[in-house]
Each structure stands twice: as C-alpha cells, then as structure tokens.
C-alpha cells in the first residue's frame, strides 16, 4: 500500500493515531489526534513527539526504542499532569513495517479517558460515602462473593471468606431474619426483587441498620444467580426513628399542652390555623375565620390590639423578633392570656414569603407571675421594714442587697456596704468559725446555720449579733446566694456582762468575808501566841533587866496587835475594789515590822534570817494583805523547820520588766509536790503532822496575791527546803 493511501486512512481514522519515524517525529496523524492532542492550526509533521508532548517522555522514552526493535506495548490507563491538569491517558505502541517486513517507524494510538476515570472515581467515592457494598451468590457453584464495603459493614476483616450458610445468620434473630429469608425465597421462586431495611448483628456484636437490595437471574425457570447491594443506613435510620419519636412527642405535646400552630402567607395575605388554635380562642372553625378582621378583632382584648399589630409589622420589617403576649376574650367572656412566637421564611432573593408561628395558653402562668410579683413586693416591703438587719449575700461574701436596719446598726450607707464583703466587717476572732460554717453550706453539708458573732461597725466598735444564714438555690438546685439575718444583741450582752459582774462581786464579797474571818483567826492567833509567850516569860523572870526587856516586847506586841486590828478593817473590801484600795507599800519596812513582831519566835528557834532587798523597794498593794502574807510565810518557815539543822530563811528580790519577785527560801522539811502540788494552795490542806497546822495560811496568801493582781509560786524538795515566790506588778523602772 502506497504512502498516500496510508496517510489518507490514518487521517480519516475515528481514533487518535499517529505515525512516527525512527527519530520519533510525526509523519502523519489523524484528525481526531489533531482535535484532542495538538494546538489548533498547528502542523506537527516533522516535529519530535516529546517536544509536543513532554509529559509522555518519562513513560515512552524506554518503550519507543524497544518498539523499533519489534516489541509492542500497551497501557490501559495512566494518570498524568498535562499542562497543570490531571488527565488519564491510554495508549498502544506498535512497530510500523513495510511490505518487506522491515520496521520503518512507530504506530502510536492515544486515548484520553479522563472523563470516564473521573466518573469511576466519583462513583467509587459515592459508593464509599454511601457505604454501599455488593454481593453475589452463584447457585451453580455455591460460591459467595462480598465486596470490601460489605465486609466492613459486617465489621469483618477484608480477608474474610464468606460462606453461604453463614450470611443469613448475621441478620438479627426474629422479625429481621424471618423477613430476609422470606424475600429471598420468593425471589428464587418467581424472580421478584427485594428492597428491605433490616437490622444485622455485626461480628463485634453491634446492631446496625442496613438496606438490603437483591435480584435473581433465572435460566429455564430456575434461579442460577442471586446478586444485589448492601448499604449501611444505620445513622439515617436511627435519625429517622428519633425524628419519628420527636414528631410523635411533638404531636402529643401540642395537643396535650394546647399549643396552636398558624401560618401566614405574605403572597396572598392568608392565615391558616390548626385545630388547637380554634380551641385556644374558644371558637369553632365553622363560626370563625382567622382572615376575617372583624372576627379576629372581636376575639382580641381591645387593649392589646396595637401590641399584636406592632409585633407583626416589626417582625416583617426585621426590627424585632416575633415574640409577644396578649389577651383574648372568648365568646363566653373568659379572658385568656396567650403567648405568641413566629419565624419568617424567605425566598432565595431574601424576600419574606411566609410566617409560621405558635400560640400557647399562659393564663395560669400569668396568674402565677402576678402572685409572684405581689409576693416579691410583700417580701421587699418586709425586707426593708424589718427590725432585724437583713441582707442578700453573694457566694464570695459580697453584699448584694442590704436593708436600712442593717445599715443603721453597722453605721454604713448601702453603697458603702456594697463595696465591702462580710469578711471586712467581721471581728477577726469570729471570722474563722463563720467561714467554716459557710463552706459547709457551699459543699451541701447543711442548708443553714446560726451563730453568735461580732461585727465591727464603721467607727470600729464591736456589735454583738446572732447571725442566721440560709442558702438559696436556683431552679436547677445550684447554690445562688445567701439570705443573712443579723439580730443585734449588744444590749443583751451588756446586760449579761453586768449580771456576771454583779455575780462576781457577790462571790468576791463572800470570799472576802470568808477571807476576813480566816485572817482574823489566823493573824490574831499569831499575836495571841506571841503575847502569851511574853507573859509566860514575865511570870518566872526575876532579873529586872530581863523584865524591862519583856515589858518592852509586850509594848511592841500590843502595838503590833493594834496595827493588825486596824489593818483588818481593809480586809473586808471586795476584790473588785482592790484597785481603789491599793497604795504604794514599802516592802523593806513592812518586812521589818513583821520580823519585829515575830522576833521572839525567830530568836526562840534561832532562825538565821538574811534579807537582800533594796531599801526603797515599793509595790502597789493592800498593806494588810502584804503584812499578812509576810507573816504567814515567815511563821510557816519557822513552824516547819527541820529539827536536824539550824533553820535558815533567805529573803531575796528580783526585778524584771513586768514584776517585782520576792523569794522566801528556807531549809525546812520541804513538801512533796508530786503528791500535793495540785492542792498546796487549797483550803484546809496540810502536809505535815504539826498540831498548829490549820491548812488555811497558803489559801489566804494565794487569794491575797491574786486580789492585788499578783501570783504566788512554790518550789520544794522533801528534806531540802521550800521556796515561795511572790510576783507583784512592777510599778517602777527595773535597775
């Protein structure tokens, strides 16, 4: 066949075909090639293939040399990027031979299958997105085939090999398995296809809704093949079920709750009401036309007509949402309160075309709101007029609202209190217990609490109060705020303090009288003993000089007795009045007087007494008490001296910033403090078998020291001695 004929055949070929020489240059090509793969009005003859189609070079540069050696090559589909566009190309390459069988060039068939591939990809994606799997049963061979998606729907591995007897068992036992068995059996009998929605139980035990579709292939009236699709519709089906449930509940709710639905068309200005709307208005459909303005105006309360018209117009103009309340008057004269809400439907151009709304009866709600408003008004009046301080307190302790009584008690204005919290005005010593109880309320351990606490008013003065705190919770049960009631009990506390003071005075008076009786008995007995001894010495004494000396001692003893009697007059004063009776007392002078009064006893017992005390040392005290204390401590050291050694008594002083400390240290019998330490200052407590021991001396001494705001301490060791320390308030600068 000559070259011209070949060129003509190729030119008119219905496919894209080109002849290339051994240098891969175009010799000729079809019109289809020119339309699909070349630039319009361009001439490809003599031009290298890879210059025109560089994207083919990587695919064919190794193929074309083999073709020139006699090999053919074919590629069904290859995804390439052609001038920035993804294309799928299919080609076939064959050697061109002359009549002698010599290879003279290359025949290249090229086909653009991009559109088909895109459709395939879209279809595959659609299948994957729609979760549609395929299946087939060959009844001649009993072979069963499932696609990957079918296996995925059943939650099986992709290498799973399905078996004919197992497929039916995936359907949920009962209605679903019975249904698939029936439709398959009928299809095999008469060729009827099926399309059913059923539940399967996957390999992982989960229930899943599927759409099972199937057909059969019949030969000679006998079913030889069954095939179909299997789609996962679980999400859609469950949503449909829920939607139906919601729809049913909505239908029940609208009927049971008396909610009416209406629709208004802006195109023809027409209202459509459902049955509940007529029930709400108390009218019958046959007697009432919602599009009749006269009917409608007669039904709406005249005072609310303007409100409805304004709401309707503002919603259409986009100024406000359609939401309002109004009253209607039924044909029986009953007034009902209705709530109304609506939404507007717009077309694609944004023009309002329809309004859909609901009406609902809020008569009882309106009555309840009215009662609530009146209740709130009463509560507000009670809050403001209460004689008890009241406040609403936030969760962080801030004052939300306070009444006038609380402001008056605390001395703050309402604005000043709102800028504080309750912690700011609570007495520091009472804050911890208040906050602890409040935290228990916050944690739900209690609903309220009541305590006595102190507040500090604006001037810093203490206000005593009984605080009652009650939790307030919102409709969801969450803590909202607290109601605090503050009852001022400052006058009661003052009265209680005064009563306590009077009781203490009475007790102190009784103690003082008892103390006085003991002092009289104890102190006078000491003087009486001294006088008795002196008169005894006088009766048997012949020496004139000794008699003179005894007379002198008798004179001193009688003077001391007189001074003691004078001092005893001060003992009857109460402890509460001790401050007024306390005067500066010179301790060395008082001690010297006591020693002089006890000189006979000191000499008789040969007591070695040393005193280390500043000559001008003074303290604030009651002279009679200090005289009694010194007398008691010295006589005790003599009375309980050890018979095994010469008695010693060392009286020393120590001056600190707060106290003047006098120590009376002897070397007497000592006291077992482990045994008697807790009762050493008790009344009628004795620790030695001394016939003169009465057990009231240390009791009197302790009370006398405490009356002068001092104290007494003891250190003692049996067989070693005893030291008593007297602590007086220091009223002078320490050295």
HUTATA-V980314 format. One record per residue. N is the residue number from 1. RES is the residue in three letters. SS is DSSP state (alpha for helix, beta for strand, coil for the rest). PSI is psi as a letter, one per 40 degrees, with the letter a starting at -180 (* if undefined). OMEGA is omega in whole degrees, -180 to 180 (NA if undefined). Layout:
n={N:N}
res={RES:RES}
ss={SS:SS}
psi={PSI:PSI}
omega={OMEGA:OMEGA}
//
This chain:
n={1:2:3:4:5:6:7:8:9:10:11:12:13:14:15:16:17:18:19:20:21:22:23:24:25:26:27:28:29:30:31:32:33:34:35:36:37:38:39:40:41:42:43:44:45:46:47:48:49:50:51:52:53:54:55:56:57:58:59:60:61:62:63:64:65:66:67:68:69:70:71:72:73:74:75:76:77:78:79:80:81:82:83:84:85:86:87:88:89:90:91:92:93:94:95:96:97:98:99:100:101:102:103:104:105:106:107:108:109:110:111:112:113:114:115:116:117:118:119:120:121:122:123:124:125:126:127:128:129:130:131:132:133:134:135:136:137:138:139:140:141:142:143:144:145:146:147:148:149:150:151:152:153:154:155:156:157:158:159:160:161:162:163:164:165:166:167:168:169:170:171:172:173:174:175:176:177:178:179:180:181:182:183:184:185:186:187:188:189:190:191:192:193:194:195:196:197:198:199:200:201:202:203:204:205:206:207:208:209:210:211:212:213:214:215:216:217:218:219:220:221:222:223:224:225:226:227:228:229:230:231:232:233:234:235:236:237:238:239:240:241:242:243:244:245:246:247:248:249:250:251:252:253:254:255:256:257:258:259:260:261:262:263:264:265:266:267:268:269:270:271:272:273:274:275:276:277:278:279:280:281:282:283:284:285:286:287:288:289:290:291:292:293:294:295:296:297:298:299:300:301:302:303:304:305:306:307:308:309:310:311:312:313:314:315:316:317:318:319:320:321:322:323:324:325:326:327:328:329:330:331:332:333:334:335:336:337:338:339:340:341:342:343:344:345:346:347:348:349:350:351:352:353:354:355:356:357:358:359:360:361:362:363:364:365:366:367:368:369:370:371:372:373:374:375:376:377:378:379:380:381:382:383:384:385:386:387:388:389:390:391:392:393:394:395:396:397:398:399:400:401:402:403:404:405:406:407:408:409:410:411:412:413:414:415:416:417:418:419:420:421:422:423:424:425:426:427:428:429:430:431:432:433:434:435:436:437:438:439:440:441:442:443:444:445:446:447:448:449:450:451:452:453:454:455:456:457:458:459:460:461:462:463:464:465:466:467:468:469:470:471:472:473:474:475:476:477:478:479:480:481:482:483:484:485:486:487:488:489:490:491:492:493:494:495:496:497:498:499:500:501:502:503:504:505:506:507:508:509:510:511:512:513:514:515:516:517:518:519:520:521:522:523:524:525:526:527:528:529:530:531:532:533:534:535:536:537:538:539:540:541:542:543:544:545:546:547:548:549:550:551:552:553:554:555:556:557:558:559:560:561:562:563:564:565:566:567:568:569:570:571:572:573:574:575:576:577:578:579:580:581:582:583:584:585:586:587:588:589:590:591:592:593:594:595:596:597:598:599:600:601:602:603:604:605:606:607:608:609:610:611:612:613:614:615:616:617:618:619:620:621:622:623:624:625:626:627:628:629:630:631:632:633:634:635:636:637:638:639:640:641:642:643:644:645:646:647:648:649:650:651:652:653:654:655:656:657:658:659:660:661:662:663:664:665:666:667:668:669:670:671:672:673:674:675:676:677:678:679:680:681:682:683:684:685:686:687:688:689:690:691:692:693:694:695:696:697:698:699:700:701:702:703:704:705:706:707:708:709:710:711:712:713:714:715:716:717:718:719:720:721:722:723:724:725:726:727:728:729:730:731:732:733:734:735}
res={UNK:UNK:UNK:UNK:UNK:UNK:UNK:UNK:UNK:UNK:UNK:UNK:UNK:UNK:UNK:UNK:UNK:UNK:UNK:UNK:UNK:UNK:UNK:UNK:UNK:UNK:UNK:UNK:UNK:UNK:UNK:UNK:UNK:UNK:UNK:UNK:UNK:UNK:UNK:UNK:UNK:UNK:UNK:UNK:UNK:UNK:UNK:UNK:UNK:UNK:UNK:UNK:UNK:UNK:UNK:UNK:UNK:UNK:UNK:UNK:UNK:UNK:UNK:UNK:UNK:UNK:UNK:UNK:UNK:UNK:UNK:UNK:UNK:UNK:UNK:UNK:UNK:UNK:UNK:UNK:UNK:UNK:UNK:UNK:UNK:UNK:UNK:UNK:UNK:UNK:UNK:UNK:UNK:UNK:UNK:UNK:UNK:UNK:UNK:UNK:UNK:UNK:UNK:UNK:UNK:UNK:UNK:UNK:UNK:UNK:UNK:UNK:UNK:UNK:UNK:UNK:UNK:UNK:UNK:UNK:UNK:UNK:UNK:UNK:UNK:UNK:UNK:UNK:UNK:UNK:UNK:UNK:UNK:UNK:UNK:UNK:UNK:UNK:UNK:UNK:UNK:UNK:UNK:UNK:UNK:UNK:UNK:UNK:UNK:UNK:UNK:UNK:UNK:UNK:UNK:UNK:UNK:UNK:UNK:UNK:UNK:UNK:UNK:UNK:UNK:UNK:UNK:UNK:UNK:UNK:UNK:UNK:UNK:UNK:UNK:UNK:UNK:UNK:UNK:UNK:UNK:UNK:UNK:UNK:UNK:UNK:UNK:UNK:UNK:UNK:UNK:UNK:UNK:UNK:UNK:UNK:UNK:UNK:UNK:UNK:UNK:UNK:UNK:UNK:UNK:UNK:UNK:UNK:UNK:UNK:UNK:UNK:UNK:UNK:UNK:UNK:UNK:UNK:UNK:UNK:UNK:UNK:UNK:UNK:UNK:UNK:UNK:UNK:UNK:UNK:UNK:UNK:UNK:UNK:UNK:UNK:UNK:UNK:UNK:UNK:UNK:UNK:UNK:UNK:UNK:UNK:UNK:UNK:UNK:UNK:UNK:UNK:UNK:UNK:UNK:UNK:UNK:UNK:UNK:UNK:UNK:UNK:UNK:UNK:UNK:UNK:UNK:UNK:UNK:UNK:UNK:UNK:UNK:UNK:UNK:UNK:UNK:UNK:UNK:UNK:UNK:UNK:UNK:UNK:UNK:UNK:UNK:UNK:UNK:UNK:UNK:UNK:UNK:UNK:UNK:UNK:UNK:UNK:UNK:UNK:UNK:UNK:UNK:UNK:UNK:UNK:UNK:UNK:UNK:UNK:UNK:UNK:UNK:UNK:UNK:UNK:UNK:UNK:UNK:UNK:UNK:UNK:UNK:UNK:UNK:UNK:UNK:UNK:UNK:UNK:UNK:UNK:UNK:UNK:UNK:UNK:UNK:UNK:UNK:UNK:UNK:UNK:UNK:UNK:UNK:UNK:UNK:UNK:UNK:UNK:UNK:UNK:UNK:UNK:UNK:UNK:UNK:UNK:UNK:UNK:UNK:UNK:UNK:UNK:UNK:UNK:UNK:UNK:UNK:UNK:UNK:UNK:UNK:UNK:UNK:UNK:UNK:UNK:UNK:UNK:UNK:UNK:UNK:UNK:UNK:UNK:UNK:UNK:UNK:UNK:UNK:UNK:UNK:UNK:UNK:UNK:UNK:UNK:UNK:UNK:UNK:UNK:UNK:UNK:UNK:UNK:UNK:UNK:UNK:UNK:UNK:UNK:UNK:UNK:UNK:UNK:UNK:UNK:UNK:UNK:UNK:UNK:UNK:UNK:UNK:UNK:UNK:UNK:UNK:UNK:UNK:UNK:UNK:UNK:UNK:UNK:UNK:UNK:UNK:UNK:UNK:UNK:UNK:UNK:UNK:UNK:UNK:UNK:UNK:UNK:UNK:UNK:UNK:UNK:UNK:UNK:UNK:UNK:UNK:UNK:UNK:UNK:UNK:UNK:UNK:UNK:UNK:UNK:UNK:UNK:UNK:UNK:UNK:UNK:UNK:UNK:UNK:UNK:UNK:UNK:UNK:UNK:UNK:UNK:UNK:UNK:UNK:UNK:UNK:UNK:UNK:UNK:UNK:UNK:UNK:UNK:UNK:UNK:UNK:UNK:UNK:UNK:UNK:UNK:UNK:UNK:UNK:UNK:UNK:UNK:UNK:UNK:UNK:UNK:UNK:UNK:UNK:UNK:UNK:UNK:UNK:UNK:UNK:UNK:UNK:UNK:UNK:UNK:UNK:UNK:UNK:UNK:UNK:UNK:UNK:UNK:UNK:UNK:UNK:UNK:UNK:UNK:UNK:UNK:UNK:UNK:UNK:UNK:UNK:UNK:UNK:UNK:UNK:UNK:UNK:UNK:UNK:UNK:UNK:UNK:UNK:UNK:UNK:UNK:UNK:UNK:UNK:UNK:UNK:UNK:UNK:UNK:UNK:UNK:UNK:UNK:UNK:UNK:UNK:UNK:UNK:UNK:UNK:UNK:UNK:UNK:UNK:UNK:UNK:UNK:UNK:UNK:UNK:UNK:UNK:UNK:UNK:UNK:UNK:UNK:UNK:UNK:UNK:UNK:UNK:UNK:UNK:UNK:UNK:UNK:UNK:UNK:UNK:UNK:UNK:UNK:UNK:UNK:UNK:UNK:UNK:UNK:UNK:UNK:UNK:UNK:UNK:UNK:UNK:UNK:UNK:UNK:UNK:UNK:UNK:UNK:UNK:UNK:UNK:UNK:UNK:UNK:UNK:UNK:UNK:UNK:UNK:UNK:UNK:UNK:UNK:UNK:UNK:UNK:UNK:UNK:UNK:UNK:UNK:UNK:UNK:UNK:UNK:UNK:UNK:UNK:UNK:UNK:UNK:UNK:UNK:UNK:UNK:UNK:UNK:UNK:UNK:UNK:UNK:UNK:UNK:UNK:UNK:UNK:UNK:UNK:UNK:UNK:UNK:UNK:UNK:UNK:UNK:UNK:UNK:UNK:UNK:UNK:UNK:UNK:UNK:UNK:UNK:UNK:UNK:UNK:UNK:UNK:UNK:UNK:UNK:UNK:UNK:UNK:UNK:UNK:UNK:UNK:UNK:UNK:UNK:UNK:UNK:UNK:UNK:UNK:UNK:UNK:UNK:UNK:UNK:UNK:UNK:UNK:UNK}
ss={coil:coil:alpha:alpha:alpha:alpha:alpha:alpha:alpha:alpha:alpha:coil:coil:coil:coil:coil:beta:beta:beta:beta:coil:coil:coil:coil:beta:beta:beta:beta:beta:coil:alpha:alpha:alpha:alpha:alpha:alpha:alpha:coil:coil:coil:coil:coil:coil:coil:beta:coil:coil:beta:alpha:alpha:alpha:alpha:coil:alpha:alpha:alpha:alpha:alpha:alpha:alpha:coil:coil:alpha:alpha:alpha:alpha:alpha:alpha:coil:coil:coil:coil:beta:beta:beta:beta:beta:beta:beta:beta:beta:beta:coil:coil:beta:beta:beta:beta:beta:beta:beta:beta:beta:beta:beta:beta:beta:coil:coil:coil:coil:coil:beta:beta:beta:beta:beta:beta:beta:beta:beta:beta:coil:alpha:alpha:alpha:alpha:alpha:alpha:alpha:alpha:alpha:alpha:alpha:alpha:alpha:alpha:alpha:alpha:alpha:coil:beta:beta:beta:beta:beta:beta:beta:coil:coil:coil:coil:beta:beta:beta:beta:coil:alpha:alpha:alpha:alpha:alpha:alpha:coil:coil:coil:coil:coil:coil:coil:coil:coil:coil:alpha:alpha:alpha:alpha:alpha:alpha:alpha:beta:coil:coil:coil:alpha:alpha:alpha:alpha:alpha:alpha:alpha:alpha:alpha:alpha:alpha:alpha:alpha:alpha:alpha:alpha:coil:coil:coil:beta:beta:beta:beta:beta:beta:beta:beta:coil:coil:coil:coil:coil:beta:beta:beta:beta:beta:beta:beta:beta:beta:beta:beta:beta:beta:coil:coil:beta:beta:beta:beta:beta:beta:beta:beta:beta:beta:beta:coil:alpha:alpha:alpha:alpha:alpha:alpha:alpha:alpha:alpha:alpha:alpha:alpha:alpha:alpha:alpha:alpha:alpha:alpha:alpha:alpha:alpha:alpha:alpha:coil:coil:beta:beta:beta:beta:beta:beta:beta:coil:coil:coil:coil:beta:beta:beta:beta:coil:alpha:alpha:alpha:alpha:alpha:alpha:alpha:coil:coil:coil:coil:coil:coil:coil:coil:coil:coil:coil:alpha:alpha:alpha:alpha:alpha:alpha:alpha:beta:coil:alpha:alpha:alpha:alpha:alpha:alpha:alpha:alpha:alpha:alpha:alpha:alpha:alpha:alpha:alpha:coil:coil:coil:coil:coil:beta:beta:beta:beta:beta:beta:beta:beta:coil:coil:coil:coil:coil:beta:beta:beta:beta:beta:beta:beta:beta:beta:beta:beta:beta:coil:coil:coil:coil:coil:beta:beta:beta:beta:beta:beta:beta:beta:beta:beta:coil:alpha:alpha:alpha:alpha:alpha:alpha:alpha:alpha:alpha:alpha:alpha:alpha:alpha:alpha:alpha:alpha:alpha:alpha:alpha:alpha:alpha:alpha:alpha:coil:coil:coil:beta:beta:beta:beta:beta:coil:coil:coil:coil:beta:beta:beta:beta:beta:coil:alpha:alpha:alpha:alpha:alpha:alpha:alpha:coil:coil:coil:alpha:alpha:alpha:alpha:alpha:coil:coil:beta:alpha:alpha:alpha:alpha:beta:coil:alpha:alpha:alpha:alpha:alpha:alpha:alpha:alpha:alpha:alpha:alpha:alpha:alpha:alpha:alpha:coil:coil:coil:coil:coil:beta:beta:beta:beta:beta:beta:beta:beta:beta:coil:coil:coil:coil:coil:beta:beta:beta:beta:beta:beta:beta:beta:beta:beta:beta:beta:coil:coil:coil:coil:coil:beta:beta:beta:beta:beta:beta:beta:beta:beta:beta:coil:alpha:alpha:alpha:alpha:alpha:alpha:alpha:alpha:alpha:alpha:alpha:alpha:alpha:alpha:alpha:alpha:alpha:alpha:alpha:alpha:alpha:alpha:alpha:alpha:alpha:alpha:alpha:alpha:alpha:alpha:alpha:alpha:alpha:alpha:alpha:alpha:alpha:alpha:alpha:alpha:alpha:alpha:alpha:alpha:alpha:alpha:alpha:alpha:alpha:alpha:alpha:coil:coil:coil:alpha:alpha:alpha:alpha:alpha:alpha:alpha:alpha:alpha:alpha:alpha:alpha:alpha:alpha:alpha:alpha:alpha:alpha:alpha:alpha:alpha:alpha:alpha:alpha:alpha:alpha:alpha:alpha:coil:coil:coil:alpha:alpha:alpha:alpha:alpha:alpha:alpha:coil:beta:beta:beta:beta:alpha:alpha:alpha:alpha:alpha:alpha:alpha:alpha:alpha:alpha:alpha:coil:alpha:alpha:alpha:alpha:alpha:alpha:coil:coil:coil:beta:beta:beta:beta:beta:coil:coil:coil:coil:coil:beta:beta:beta:beta:coil:alpha:alpha:alpha:alpha:alpha:alpha:alpha:alpha:alpha:alpha:alpha:alpha:alpha:alpha:alpha:alpha:alpha:coil:coil:coil:coil:coil:coil:coil:coil:beta:beta:beta:beta:beta:beta:beta:beta:coil:coil:coil:beta:beta:beta:beta:beta:beta:beta:beta:coil:coil:coil:coil:coil:coil:alpha:alpha:alpha:alpha:alpha:alpha:alpha:coil:coil:coil:coil:coil:coil:coil:coil:coil:coil:coil:coil:coil:coil:coil:coil:coil:alpha:alpha:alpha:alpha:alpha:alpha:alpha:alpha:alpha:alpha:alpha:coil:coil:coil:beta:beta:beta:beta:beta:beta:beta:coil:coil:coil:beta:beta:beta:beta:beta:beta:beta:beta:beta:coil:coil:coil:coil:coil:coil}
psi={h:i:d:d:d:d:d:d:d:d:d:e:i:e:i:h:i:i:h:i:a:e:e:f:i:h:d:i:i:i:d:d:d:d:d:d:e:i:h:i:f:i:h:e:h:e:h:h:d:e:d:d:g:d:e:e:d:d:d:e:d:e:d:d:d:d:d:e:e:e:i:i:i:h:h:d:h:h:h:i:h:h:f:e:h:h:i:h:i:h:i:h:h:i:i:h:i:a:d:e:e:h:h:e:a:h:h:h:h:h:h:h:f:d:d:d:d:d:d:d:d:d:d:d:d:d:d:d:d:e:f:h:i:i:i:i:h:h:e:d:e:f:h:h:h:h:i:d:d:d:d:d:d:e:f:i:i:d:e:h:h:i:i:d:e:d:d:d:e:d:i:h:i:b:d:d:d:d:d:d:d:d:d:d:d:d:d:d:d:e:e:h:i:i:g:i:h:i:h:i:h:i:d:e:e:i:h:h:h:i:h:h:i:i:i:i:h:i:h:f:e:h:h:e:h:h:i:a:i:h:h:h:f:d:d:d:d:d:d:d:d:d:d:d:d:d:d:d:d:d:d:d:d:d:d:d:e:f:h:i:h:i:h:h:h:d:d:e:f:h:i:h:i:i:d:d:d:d:d:d:e:f:i:i:d:d:e:h:h:e:e:h:d:d:d:d:d:d:d:i:h:d:e:e:d:d:d:d:d:d:d:d:d:d:d:d:e:e:d:i:i:g:h:i:i:i:i:i:h:i:d:e:e:h:h:i:h:i:i:h:i:i:i:h:h:i:a:e:e:e:h:h:d:i:h:h:i:i:i:i:h:f:d:d:d:d:d:d:d:d:d:d:d:d:d:d:d:d:d:d:d:d:d:d:e:i:e:h:h:i:i:h:h:i:d:e:e:i:h:d:h:i:i:d:d:d:d:d:d:e:e:i:i:d:d:d:d:d:e:i:i:d:d:d:e:h:h:d:e:e:d:d:d:d:d:d:d:d:d:d:d:d:e:e:d:i:e:i:i:h:i:h:i:h:i:h:a:d:e:e:i:h:h:h:i:h:h:h:h:h:i:h:i:a:d:e:e:i:h:d:a:i:h:h:h:h:h:h:f:d:d:d:d:d:d:d:d:d:d:d:d:d:d:d:d:d:d:d:d:d:d:d:d:d:d:d:d:d:d:d:d:d:d:d:d:d:d:d:d:d:d:d:d:d:d:d:d:d:d:e:h:d:h:d:d:d:d:d:d:d:d:d:d:d:d:d:d:d:d:d:d:d:d:d:d:d:d:e:d:d:d:e:i:i:d:d:e:d:d:d:e:h:i:h:h:h:d:d:d:d:d:d:d:d:d:d:d:e:d:d:d:d:d:d:e:f:h:h:h:i:h:g:h:i:d:f:h:i:i:h:a:h:d:d:d:d:d:d:d:d:d:d:d:d:d:d:d:d:d:f:i:h:e:e:i:h:h:i:h:h:h:i:i:h:h:a:d:e:i:h:h:h:h:h:h:i:f:a:d:i:h:g:d:d:d:e:d:e:e:d:e:i:h:f:h:i:e:i:g:h:d:e:h:e:f:e:d:d:d:d:d:d:d:d:d:d:d:f:f:a:i:h:i:i:h:i:h:h:e:d:a:i:h:h:h:h:h:i:h:h:f:i:h:i:*}
omega={-175:-175:-179:-180:-180:-180:-179:180:-179:-178:-176:-178:-179:179:178:-178:-180:173:180:176:-177:174:179:177:-178:171:175:-180:-175:177:179:176:-178:-180:-171:-170:179:177:-179:177:178:-180:-175:-175:178:-179:-179:-178:-174:174:-179:-177:-177:-179:178:-174:-178:-177:-170:-174:175:-178:-174:177:178:178:178:178:174:-179:175:-179:-179:176:-175:-179:178:-179:-178:176:-177:-180:176:-179:178:178:174:-179:177:-177:175:-177:179:176:175:-178:173:-177:-180:179:179:180:-178:-179:-175:174:-177:174:-178:-178:176:-179:-176:-177:179:-180:178:178:178:180:179:179:-179:177:180:179:-179:-180:-179:-180:-180:176:179:178:-179:176:175:-176:178:-179:-175:176:179:-179:174:173:-179:-178:177:178:180:179:179:-178:178:175:-175:179:-180:178:-176:178:-174:-175:-178:-174:-177:-176:177:179:-178:-177:-179:-175:-175:179:179:-177:-178:178:-178:-176:178:180:180:179:-180:-178:-174:176:-178:178:180:178:-174:175:-176:-180:172:173:-173:180:179:175:-180:176:-177:177:178:173:-178:178:-179:175:179:175:-175:173:180:176:-179:-180:-179:-178:175:-179:179:-179:-176:-173:176:179:-173:-179:-178:-177:180:177:178:179:179:180:178:178:179:-180:179:179:179:180:178:-177:-178:179:-177:-178:175:177:179:180:-180:-179:-180:179:178:-176:-179:178:-174:176:172:-180:169:-175:-177:178:179:179:180:-179:178:-178:176:-177:-177:-176:-172:177:-178:178:178:-176:-180:178:-175:-179:179:-178:-176:178:-174:-179:-175:-178:-178:-180:-179:-180:180:179:-180:-178:180:178:179:-180:178:-179:-179:174:-180:177:-177:174:178:-178:173:177:-179:178:178:178:180:178:178:176:-179:170:-178:175:-180:174:-178:178:-179:174:-176:179:180:-180:179:-178:-173:175:180:-175:178:172:-179:-176:179:-178:-179:178:179:178:179:178:179:178:179:179:179:178:179:179:178:180:180:179:179:180:-176:-174:-176:175:176:177:-178:-179:168:-173:180:-175:178:177:-179:179:177:180:180:179:-175:-178:180:178:-179:-178:-176:177:179:169:179:180:179:179:-179:177:178:169:-173:179:-176:-174:177:177:-176:-178:-178:-173:-174:-177:179:-179:179:179:179:178:177:177:-180:-179:177:-180:177:-180:-178:173:179:179:167:180:-179:173:173:-178:-174:-180:179:179:-177:176:177:-176:167:-178:174:-178:-179:180:175:-178:180:-174:179:179:180:-179:-177:-180:-180:169:-180:175:-175:179:-178:179:-178:180:178:-180:179:179:179:179:179:178:178:180:180:177:178:179:179:180:-179:178:178:179:-179:179:178:179:180:-180:180:180:179:-178:-175:-175:-179:177:179:178:-179:178:-179:-180:-180:179:-177:179:177:177:-175:-177:-176:-176:179:-177:-177:-178:178:178:179:-179:180:176:179:179:178:179:-180:-179:180:177:179:178:179:-180:179:179:179:-179:-178:177:-179:-175:-177:-180:-179:174:-179:178:-178:-179:-179:-177:-178:-179:176:-180:177:-175:179:-179:179:-179:180:180:-180:-180:180:180:-179:-174:-179:180:179:-179:-177:-179:-180:-179:175:-175:177:-179:175:-173:176:-174:-178:-177:180:174:174:-180:176:-175:-178:-179:-178:177:-179:-178:-180:-179:-177:-177:-179:-179:177:180:177:-175:-175:176:-179:179:-175:-177:179:-179:174:177:180:180:-177:180:174:-177:176:-178:-174:-171:164:-173:175:180:175:-176:178:178:-174:-175:-178:-177:176:-175:178:-178:-173:-172:-176:-177:-174:-180:179:-180:178:177:177:-173:178:-179:178:-176:-179:-178:180:178:179:-176:-179:176:179:-178:-180:-180:179:179:-179:177:180:178:177:177:179:178:-178:171:-176:176:-177:179:-179:-180:-176:175:173:179:178:180:175:174:-178:178:179:-180:-179:180:NA}
//
